[in-house]
Amino acid sequence: MTAQAISILGTSSHVGKTWIVAGLCGVLADQGIRVAPFKAQNMSLNAYITDEGFEISYAQALQAWSAGLEPNVLMNPVLLKPETDSRSQLILNGIVQGPYDSRHFRDRRDELFAVIRRAYDQLARQYDVIIVEGAGSPVELNLMQTDLSNIRLAEYADASIVLVGDIDRGGIFASLYGTQALLPLEAKQRLKGLIVNKFRGDFTLFSDGVDILQKLTGVPVLGLIPFVDIPFPQEDALGVSGSEKPDAHITICIVRLPFMSNFTDFDPLRMEPEVNLIYQVTPPGTRPDMIIIPGSKNTLSDLAWLRRRGWQDKILIWAQEGTMVAGICGGFQMMGVKVRDPLGIEGSIVASSGLGLFPVETVLTSNKTTRQVQGHALAAAFHGAVIRGYEQHMGDTRPVAELLSFSPFIELEDHSDGLINQVGNLWGTYIHGIFHNTTFRHAMIHQLGGQGMMTENPFNRVITEWKEVIAEHVDLATLFRLVGS
């Protein structure tokens, strides 16, 4: 190992570790430092497919882009994708290993840490600095012996630790001081600074707070970061939110499935000024302009939930009235006449009828398709827009009747993808990231009645603005000393 490492740990989940890492990667890269992100184990239903076809967490892809890098499977060697409350799909080095229950996964910790060590070592030989993101809290006392992403990894990487707390949640003194107090002695010695994230209001009102934290912990506060109105992509559904704008006149409704996956697909819509994006557990009271059924990590379970919540009847009625209905990946599968799981991949439900919007049937298979794709939209309304994205699904979808009033939606290099009806208000696709294609997204918004200003590349703006925040509010001189730069 040659790289210097900084481990960004948090007092809990959702304190902002992911974006602190992204911002630091961007700032260091701008200084000419070869820097890369790393997260040993991530649990997330938002995934990305690398150029080589490997599956990693979308969060590490964002951090790589912030560092000016292409996402690499070495940046996230262990990924867990929850399938039920007690079982997850385990992905090692970007390849699906199969479903594992919580106890089985815990029993493999040493084996998994060997995978993590090898990935970290390879990455560390390629870069000057590795910014390591921790997971959850590093002081869950009943889990510390089996933890993969926090103290054990910081010790292996010989990393300096920076601890992040979320002041917007309240309890900042208890969370930061309490976490430090519970750290093992060696980890305490590695702790080089604190970051107070998501501060609202006048910074001078917390000057005494900074002094108190430094006196309690004996380490400096390296940053007091403001709560900023930047539309960050969220790592899991706990943080997902829409965007309601007073001047927007288009409403796009996302069905908030229990096992909703890859909802980062919809972030570009959240940033469009003419779009109100809402996530709904139950159908809204008024008919939206568009309904999107997102991807799912348990399609059959979510299909049953969708019916219980009253979505099926509303979708069918509103589709007849002209509402645009789109399905992405698992949502596309649900729009067919049937979904079958003969191998029991998702659980106990063997088969279920779908919404019946497309004359297709999906059979879930053990092989997972993971690849980046490129093509163009075939429907005239989308003006032949170039489509770039990625596939990650375990299903084979085929027609069960003649596609008399339907046609393929997208032409890829080696096959066609998805379906669209003749009217153009029903379509589905297996391609994730489709809304990140600006020409396609704008054509769709025009169909929904959009006429005004639209965004071009919203993520460039997000990354740039956030780097500026980090550069202004974090003690970079101290951080540079930690990595020997």
N, C-alpha and C positions, 0 to 999 in steps of 0.2 A: 504494500500500500504506500502510495506517495502523496496523496492528496491530504490537505488539511480539512478538517470537518467541523461544522457547527451543527449541533443538534437542537432543533426548535421543538421544545416540548410545551405542552399546554396544561393548564389546571383542569381542563375537561375537554370534551368534544365541543365543537362550534365556537371556540374562542378566537379562531382566525388563523390557525397554524398554516393551513394550506396557502393562504394568500400572503402571509408573512414570508413564507419560503419563496413563493413566486416573485414577490417584490424584491427580495434580497438577491435572488438569481439575476433578475433584470438589472439591478443597480451594479452588481459586481461585473456582469458581462459588459456593461457600458464602460467600465473602467479597464477593459481589456483583459480581465481575469477569466481563465477557462473554468467555468463553474457549471455544475450539473445538480439537479435535484435527485433525491432518493427517498423512497418510503418502503420500508421492508415489507410490511403487510398492510394492505388496505382492505376495508370492508365497504363496498359500494356497488350500487346497481348502475352507476354511470361508468361506462368503459369506453376505451378507444382502441382502434386497431392500428398497429404500427405499419410502416411500409412493408415489413417482412411478413405481415399477417399475424403478429402476436397481439394478445389482448392484455392491456394494462388499464389501470384506473385513469379516468379522464382527468382527474386532478393532477396527476404527474405529467400528462400531456400538456396541460396548461402551463405548468411550471417550466417544462422544457421549452415551450414556445416563448415564454418570458425570458428565458436565457438565450434565445436565438438558436435553439437546437431542434432537431427532429426528435420526436419521442422515441425512446428506446426501451426495450423490455427489461434491460438491466436496472432501470429506474424504479421498477415496482415488481420484484420477483414473485411476491405472493399476493394474490387477489382473491377475496371471498365475495361471492355474490349470493345473498340470502334468497333461498327458495321457499322456506317455511320459517316458522318461529324458532325451530331447533336444527335446521339443516341448511347448509350452504353449498354452492358449487365452488369447488377448489380449483384455482388456476395457478399453475406453477410455471414460471418462466414463459408466461404467455400462452400456455397450452392447458386445455381443460383436463383435469384428472378424474372428475366425477363428483357425485354428491357425497358430502361428509357431514355427519352430525357433530354437534359441539364437542362431545366427549372424545370422539375419534380424532378430531382435529387437535384437541389439547394433548392427546397422547403422542402425537407426532411432532411435538415442538422441537426437539433436538434435531430431528431429521430436517425439519423446515428451516431451522436456523443455519444449518449447513448450506442449504440452497441460498439463503440470504447472504451469508458470508462470501460465497463464490461470486455472486452478482456484485456485491459491494466492491470486492477486490478488483474485479474487472473494470468497473467504473472508475475506481480511484486511481487506476494506472493511466487513465485517459485524460484526467482533469486535474487542475490545481486545487480546486476547492469543491467539496461536496456539502450541500445544504440538506441535512437530514430532517425529514418531518416525522415527529412522533405520532402516536395514536392515542386518543382519549386522554386519560390521566396516567402519569407514570407511577402513581402511588396508590393504585388499587391493591390493598395489602394482601388480599386473598388470591391475586393473580400475578403478583410480581415475579414469582419463580418461573412462570411460564410465558411471560411477556416477551414479544419478539422485536418490538419497534422502539422501545424507549431506553431504559437504563442499560439493558444488556447490549444493545447495539451501540449506544454511546461509548461504553467501555471498550467494545471491540474496535470501533473506529477511532478511539482516543480523541473523542470530540469534546469541544467546549459546549456547555449547555446554556441555552437562553430559554427562560421560562416565560410563557405568554399567558396573560389573564385578560378576561373580558369584563371591563368595568361597567358596561351597559347592563349586565345581568345583576349587578349589585354584589356585595360581599367581596370586593377586590382584595382587602387586607387578609381576610380569612382564607381566601382561595390561594393567593400567592404565598403568604407566610405559612399557611397550613401545609401546602405542598412541599415547600422547602423543608419544613420541620420533619416531614415523614420520609424524606429522601434518605437512602443509605449513605453512610459517611463518604464513600468514594464519589458518589454522585453529587453530594453537597460540595465537595472540593472541585468538581468540574463546573459547577454553576457559576457563570461569569456575569450574568446580567438578567434583568427583568424587562419585559415589555408590557405596558398597560395599553390594551387595544380598545377601540370603539368608545372613545371619550366624547361626550357631548358637552358643548358649552365653552366657557372661558377657561383656558389652560391655567391661568394664574390662581383660579379657585382650588387647584389641586397641588399647588406647590408644597403645601404642608404635607399632603399625602405622599408625595415623592420622598420627602425627608423621612417620614415615618416608615415607609417601606424599606428604605435603605438602612435605617437604624435597626429595624426588626431583623432583616435578613443578612445584613453585612455585605450585600452586593449592590452594584449600581443599577439604577433604572436607566436602561439604554434607549427607551423610547416611550413617549406618550402620544399615541396615534389617534387622530380624531375619527369619529364615526363619519364615514363619507357616503354620499349618495352615488355609489358606483354599482352598476348592476352585475355583481359577481356571479358567475356560474356556481351553483351549489353542489356539494359533494353527495348529499343524500336528501331524502324527501323531508326530513325534519326542517331543513332550511329553505325549502322551495317556496317561491312566492311568484305571484303574477305581477301585473303592472296596470294600474287603472289611472288614466290620464284625463283630466277634465275636458280637453279639447278633442280627444280621440272619438271616432264615431264607428269603429269596427270592433266587434267583440268576438274574440276567438276563445273558445272554452276547451280546456284540456280535462279529460276524464281522469280524476286522481285515483288511479287504481292502487290497491294495497301493495302490489308488487311492481309498481311502475318503475321502468328502467330507462336509462338514457334520456332523462328529461332535459339534459343539456341541449338536446336537439332543438328545444324551443326558445332558448335564450335570445337568438336574433329577433324573434317576434316580440319578445318582451321589450326590446330596445327600439322598436319601430314607433315613431311618434303618433301614427294614426291608429295604432292597435291597443285596445284594452285586452290584456291576456289574463284569463282567470282560470284557476284550478278548482274543480268542483267535485265533491264527494257525491252529491246528489244533483240531479238536473237543475239548472237555474230556472227562475220563475218566468223569464221571458226568453223567447227564441233567439239564440246567438246567430251571428253570421256564419260561424264555422265551428264544428266540433272535431277535435282530434282525439283519437283513441291511441294512446302511446304504446311503446314497447312494454313487455311484461316479462318478469322472470318466472312467472307461473301462469301461463296463458289460460289454462282450464279453470284454475281457482279464481282468477280475476274475471273470467267470463261469467262464472256463476255469481260472483259478487255484483257484477254489472247489472245482471237481471234483478237481483234482490233490491238494488238501489233504484230501480225504475228507469234505468237508462235505455233499455232495449226499446220500450214502447215510444219514448220520447225521440230517440234517434230515428226510428222508422217514420214517425209522423213528420218530424222536422225535415228529414231528407226529402220527403214527398213535397213539402212546401218550399223547397229550394235551398235549404241550408247546405253548405258544403260540409261533407263528412269525409275525413281522411283517417287512414289507419297506417301506423308506422310499425313494421316488424310484427310483434305480437298483436298489435291492433289490427293490422292487415289480416292476420290469420283469423281474428274474431269476426271480421266482416264477411267471411265465407259462410258456406252452408253447414260445415262441420269441422271440428278439430278432434283428432284421434291421437291417443297416447298408448299404443299397444305394448310398449316396453316399460310403462310405468315410470318414465323419466321424471315427471313432475310430481307424482304421488299416486293417490288412490283413485282419482277420477280417470276412467279409461277413455271416455269420449263424451262429447257434448255437441249439440247443434249450435251453430253460430248465429249471427244476426241475419244471414241470408241476403246480404246486399250484393255479394259476388257469387257466381256459380262455380266456386272452387272449394276444394277440401284440403286440409293440411294434416299430414301425418308427422308427428314428432319423431325425430330420429336421434341416435346416440352420437352421430357425427355433427360437429359444430362447424359451420361456415364462418370463417374469419378472414376477411380480406378487404383491402381498399379497392374501390371501383370508380370508374369514370364513364360517362356516357352523355346522352342528351335526351331531353323531354320530347316525346313523340306527339303529344296533344298540341294542336294549333294554338290553344289559348296560352300556352307557356312559351311560345315563340322559339321552340327548339333550344331552350336554355341548356347550357352545359351543366351537368350534374357531377359533382365529386362528393364522395362520402365513403362509407364503409358498411360492410355486412357483418353481423354477428348473430347467428340464429341457428336453432336446432330443429328445423322443420322443412318439409318438402311440400310445397303447395302446387296443386294441379287442378285443371278444370274437371268438373263432373258433368258438364253439359256444354253445348255449343255457346261460344262467346258472341252471340248475335249482336247484342247492344253494348259490348265492351271491347276494349282494345288494350294492347300492352301500353304501359304508362311511360317507361323509360327504356331506351335502347342502350345496352352496355356493349363492351367490346366483344363478348362471346355469347350473350343471350339477352333476351328482353326481361324486364323486371316489372312487377306490379300490374295493376289494371286501372282503367278509368272508364267511366260510362260515357255515352254519347253526349249527354247534356253537359258533362264536365264537373258536376258537383259531388261525385263519388269517386274517390281514388284511394289506392293503397300501394305501399311500397315496402321493400325490405331494407331500403337504404337509410341508414342513420346519417345525420348531418345534412339532410337535404335542404333544410331552411338556412343553412350557412351559405348556400349558393345565392348570391345577391340577385342575379337576373331572374332566377326562378322565384325567389321570395317576393320580389317586386311585382312580377307578373301575377302571382296569386293574390297579392294585396289589391292590385288593380281590379281583378275579378270580383273582389269583395266590396268594391266601391272606393278604394283609395285613390286619391288624386294629388295629394300634396307632397311634401318633402319626405324622402325616405333615406334610411341610413345605408352607407356603402359597406364598410367593414367595421362593425361595432367593436369587435374584440381587440383590434389594434388600439382603439381609443381607450378601452378598459385597461389594458396592460400599460399603456403610456401614462395615463392619469395616476394609476396606482404606484408606479415607479416614482413618480414625482412626489407623492405623499410619503413614501418610505424615505426617499432622499432628504426630505425636509424635516421629518419628525423622528428619525432614528439616528443614534450616535454612531455614524458610519466609521469614524476614526477608530473607535474602540473595536468595532467589528473587524476592521481591516487588520488591527493588531492581533486579533484572535486567530486570523488565518495567515498571519505572517506577511501581509501585503502592505 
